């Protein structure tokens, strides 16, 4: 099964919320990977933590993630 990145997010808390929301909507995201060292997330990913889903789910998952990020951003303002 091939996976596609639908978003990269710097805040680990937001990543957790997005993963739960994706699963609740029937998507199958991969668990985020650490940078290779325990307790040091994103060591090799300065653009953020990648959220990956199966390729056949990527289009719909991208829409959902974009809407959720927009809602979270407007709620923080």
N, C-alpha and C positions, 0 to 999 in steps of 0.2 A: 504494500500500500504506500502510495506517495503522499507526502504532506506538503502544504503550502503555508507560508507565513502570511497571516492576515493583519497583523499589527505588531509593532514593537513599542513597548511601554517601559519607561524608566522607573516608575513607582511600583515596587513589589506588591503593595497593598491593592493597588488598582488591578494588577495582573490577577491576583487571587479572586477579586470580585468578577472580573471578566470571565475567568475560567468557570466559575460557578454558574454564571448566567448562561454561558454557552452550553454547558451540560444540561442545565434546566430546560433549555430550548431544543434539546435533542442532538446537539453537536458532539463531536468526539475529539476535543483538543488534547494535544500531548501535554504531559507535565513539563513545566519549564525546567531547563537544565542550568545547573550552577556553572560558574566559570572554571570548575575543575578543582577548586580547593574548598574544603568544608567551611561554611560560614562566609564565603566570599562570592556572592552572586555577581554576575555580570563582569567578571574579570576580563573577558575577551569580547564583550559586547557593549561598547560605549553608547550605541544608539538605543539600547534598552533590551528588555527581555522579550524574546520572540514568542508570539502566540501562534502555534501551528495547528492546523486542522487538516483532515483528509482533503485531497484536491477536489473531490466531488461536492464537498461542503463549503469550499472556500468563498464562493461568490456570495452566498447567503450569510455566512458567518462574518464576512467583511462588512456587510450592511449593518448587521446587528451590533458589531463592535464599534463601528463609527457612530451609530446612534447613542450607544451607551456612553462612549467617551464624551460626546457632545453634551449629553445630559449631566454627566458628572462634572464637566468643566463649568457649565452654567450654574450648577448648584453650589460650586465652590466660590463663585463670584459674589 
